[in-house]
């Protein structure tokens, strides 16, 4: 499909990478990885012919069609979501116009015996056949399916693209690419603006894609689930292995270990020969042997060990002062954007040292609630911060708000206080902005570099509560690992909005799921949430789930139920969630005991009061199941 040979790209006389050679075959799903600034996005732009190479060649098979998901997109104003998505079908839409014109003529013309009329019939047949071949009768259904897979609701289809955020517009662009019958897909950070459910959908779609894919991503789990080959850009060179990311790391480590051992053995051999040369040189009778050994050494090809870019930022979050037990207390929180209700009558209590993840589909209120907590946007209801609470806030688009014409150093000095101004250069150095890098303007920084700068800037203000909205967007894998480690060591309260499953694993102990204007608490990590979410979806499919109270504005107030009823429903749902957690824990305990009994009955059963305790757990489980059925019945009464 594509042969790349000896490719080089330079900026201002400096090689970004050089001598890159690889072949792209049908069915290849390549994960393109590397540090921020290594040249990943640049290589995609080279492959798409957006920018010129400094040297080397690219040879494409004949009639290869290529689609490129760029980070910067520009839509034509005035189109609906469906209209914009239909731009993927250029030829189909052109044929539709021609078919309409032909049918209009056939409806009005009466010269049935003329050559012109006969030609219209022939054109109609030809265009109809071509239309069918291109999938003209299916494209509308395919479009709706993919838009829904990427998180759009059917009622969104007729809305103008202008009314949607950059993240949602990126989804529309992705939908267009997936709808086109491209041979090669180039995807630059396709998961940055997707929620977990949409990421899982995209994974499944790409796994079944018949063409070739080259994608840049810093999502380890996404790379492992989608790719079958990894190309790493490091220090201007590439390392190409036919393995997904995690297997690539293992293989790369093994190869480097063998290289080091071979290099060590070679150095030992050279040292021995050099010793003999020095020894034989002193004797005239051995001079010819010395010459022979010297010629052998000249022919030796020195073994080189692959170099790694081991630079990593150094990050530590320290709490400013100890807060009180209650961090945030909220009651009846509601937020609307025009006619769109995002959150409705939310009650919240967050205690000191909580580690909470906000997850859910985009547009369900995760970022909105974060902004409400830092008083960035107006809202209805009551929200109160606890004693001594100082919030550090990392906004989703924080890096985009950096003044483009200011340098890295100027941005930090502007945000610094008299107390930490002297530490600015040291702080920048720990975030990999050393030497001349501090004089770079913000507009020339890569997405990951801008994110690192925004993180560094965050540390200039004191905090004991950290709210982070999508902090891993654009960060390379090494930087994400450093950030995760720092957050795990943070002794304050953490609230993180993220779609990155790997990043959230082991980071938080509670998950708040956002859906349909309400928040549901899951007392477990992201894996527990995903497990429970599947169960919920199954219940929904089986129509065993709660029928939600319709709270839309077009229903009369008398039919909507009182606020008190809504609160009662919410309490019941929370109680049901807690009971389900307790049931799951008890079932695991009983299962473990049953296994122990099967393996060693005499020893286990001889333990003091064993059967009393065992029966107690069984009884407790029965009681919980009864409570669950009772509350399910109470909830169903709200329908």
Order of alpha helices (4+ residues) and beta strands (2+ residues): beta-beta-beta-alpha-beta-beta-alpha-alpha-alpha-alpha-alpha-beta-alpha-beta-alpha-beta-beta-alpha-alpha-beta-beta-beta-alpha-beta-beta-alpha-alpha-alpha-beta-alpha-beta-alpha-beta-beta-alpha-alpha-alpha-alpha-alpha
